[in-house]
Amino acid sequence: MNRTDRLYALVEELRAVAPRPRSARWLADRFEISVRTVERDISALQQSGTPIWAEPGRTGGYCLDRAHTLPPVNFRPDEAVAMAVALQQLSGSPFHAAAAAALRKLVNSMRPADVARAQDLASRVLLADRPQSAGQPQSAGQPQSASQPQSASQPQSASQPQSASQPQSARRPESGMPRLVADALSARRVLRIHYADKAGVMTVREIEPLVFVGFPASWYLVAWCRLRQSVRVFRTDRIAAVTVTAEEPPQRHLEFGDLQVPGEPMDALSLV
C-alpha cells in the first residue's frame, strides 16, 4: 500500500470507530508499519486540516471528529471495478437504473488518475450475459473501455489444454480464488503458477495475465502462456499455487475470437 492509499485508509479506520480512539500501536499493527510512521502520517493529516486529535492515557489514542468532515469515497481502481461487477448483476432487475446511477456517482467521486486505471482494468473483465444479449462484448456502463480489444501475437485458442468439465448452474462461483490470482490484472506482473488440467496433470508455467472471463459456475484467467507460447485459458479453481515475479509483461492485445473458453457460451459476454 502506497502512502496516499494508507493516509486515506487511516482516516477511514478512525472514522469507522469515532468517537472512540485507536492507539498508534494498534494502527501500526493494522497497517503493518512502525509506530513512528503512524505518528508521521497522523501529523501530515492534521497539517492538511483533517480533524484528528490525540487522547492521552492508557486507553487513549487518536480520534477523528466525524462532525467536521464529510465521509470521502476513497475507492481504489480495483475496488471500483469490483463494485461495477457486483452492480452489473442487477441488470434486468427493478434496481438496474439505481445501480447504474450509483456506479456513476462512484466514478465521479474518484480522482481522474484512478478513474483511468479503473477503466483500463474494467476493459479486461468480461462477464457472462443473459442469452438475449448475445453478440460482441459491449460496454455496460462506467468504468468502460475506450477501445475494443485487438489481436494478440500468434494466438492459438483453438487448442486450449483445459475445459469446463462440470455442468453449468445458475449459482455464482464460490469464493476461494487465491488473492494473488484475483490481483493478477492490477498487479501487472508475470505469474508463475502450478496448474492442474482436467485430467489432474500438474504443470508449472509462467503466464502474462490478460483478461478475466466470468461465467455462472467458473472464472477463467486468459493469459499468454510462455510454456505453450500462445494464449491459454486457465480455470482459476485449477490454479494450485501462484507466485508473483518482479517482471512486468510486455503489452499484448486480444480479439474477441481469442477468448474461446471450451464448453462456455462465448456469444453472451459483455464488458464490465
Long-range contacts (C-beta under 8 A, 24 or more apart in sequence): 1-31, 3-41, 5-76, 6-31, 6-33, 6-41, 7-41, 7-44, 7-45, 8-72, 8-74, 9-74, 10-38, 10-41, 10-42, 10-45, 11-45, 11-50, 11-52, 11-64, 11-72, 11-74, 12-74, 14-52, 14-62, 14-63, 14-64, 15-64, 15-66, 15-69, 15-71, 18-63, 18-64, 18-65, 18-66, 19-63, 19-64, 19-65, 19-66, 20-63, 21-55, 21-59, 21-60, 21-61, 21-62, 21-63, 22-61, 22-62, 23-60, 23-61, 23-62, 24-61, 24-62, 26-61, 27-61, 27-62, 72-109, 73-106, 73-109, 73-110, 75-106, 75-109, 75-110, 75-114, 76-114, 77-114, 77-115, 77-117, 77-118, 77-121, 77-186, 78-118, 78-121, 78-183, 78-186, 80-106, 80-107, 80-110, 80-114, 80-115, 80-118, 80-143, 81-118, 81-121, 81-122, 81-125, 81-143, 81-272, 84-122, 84-140, 84-141, 84-142, 84-143, 84-272, 85-125, 85-127, 85-214, 85-272, 88-127, 88-140, 88-141, 88-270, 88-272, 91-129, 91-130, 91-140, 92-130, 100-141, 103-141, 103-142, 104-141, 104-142, 107-142, 107-143, 115-143, 118-143, 119-143, 119-144, 119-145, 119-146, 120-145, 121-185, 121-186, 122-271, 122-272, 123-147, 123-149, 123-271, 124-185, 124-210, 124-211, 124-212, 125-185, 125-211, 125-212, 125-214, 125-271, 125-272, 126-211, 126-212, 126-213, 126-214, 126-259, 126-269, 126-270, 126-271, 126-272, 127-213, 127-214, 127-269, 127-270, 127-272, 128-214, 128-215, 128-216, 128-264, 128-265, 128-268, 128-269, 129-268, 129-269, 129-270, 130-268, 131-265, 131-268, 133-268, 133-270, 134-267, 134-268, 135-267, 136-256, 137-256, 137-269, 137-270, 137-271, 138-270, 138-271, 139-270, 139-271, 140-270, 140-271, 140-272, 143-272, 144-271, 145-271, 148-256, 149-211, 149-253, 149-254, 149-255, 149-256, 149-258, 150-253, 150-254, 150-255, 151-253, 151-254, 151-255, 151-258, 152-210, 152-224, 152-231, 152-252, 152-253, 152-254, 152-255, 152-258, 153-252, 154-229, 154-230, 155-230, 155-231, 155-254, 155-255, 155-257, 155-258, 156-228, 156-230, 156-231, 157-230, 157-231, 157-232, 157-233, 157-257, 157-258, 157-259, 157-260, 158-260, 159-230, 160-232, 160-233, 160-260, 160-261, 160-262, 161-197, 161-228, 161-232, 162-197, 162-198, 162-233, 162-234, 162-235, 162-238, 162-262, 163-198, 163-262, 163-263, 164-215, 164-217, 164-218, 164-235, 164-261, 164-262, 164-263, 164-264, 165-198, 165-263, 166-217, 167-217, 168-215, 168-216, 168-217, 168-263, 168-264, 169-216, 169-217, 170-216, 171-216, 171-217, 172-216, 173-214, 173-216, 173-217, 173-218, 173-219, 173-237, 176-237, 177-219, 177-236, 177-237, 178-236, 178-239, 178-242, 180-242, 180-243, 180-244, 181-221, 181-236, 181-239, 181-242, 184-209, 184-212, 184-221, 184-223, 185-209, 185-210, 185-211, 185-212, 187-244, 188-248, 188-249, 189-244, 189-245, 189-246, 189-247, 189-248, 189-249, 190-245, 190-247, 190-248, 190-249, 191-223, 191-242, 191-243, 191-244, 191-245, 192-242, 192-243, 192-245, 193-234, 193-239, 193-240, 193-241, 193-242, 193-243, 194-239, 194-240, 194-241, 194-242, 195-234, 195-238, 195-239, 195-240, 196-238, 196-240, 197-238, 202-240, 203-227, 206-245, 207-232, 207-234, 208-249, 208-250, 208-252, 209-249, 210-252, 210-254, 211-254, 211-259, 213-259, 213-261, 213-264, 213-269, 215-261, 215-264, 218-264, 220-261, 220-264, 222-254, 222-258, 222-259, 224-249, 224-252, 231-258, 233-259, 233-260, 233-261, 233-262
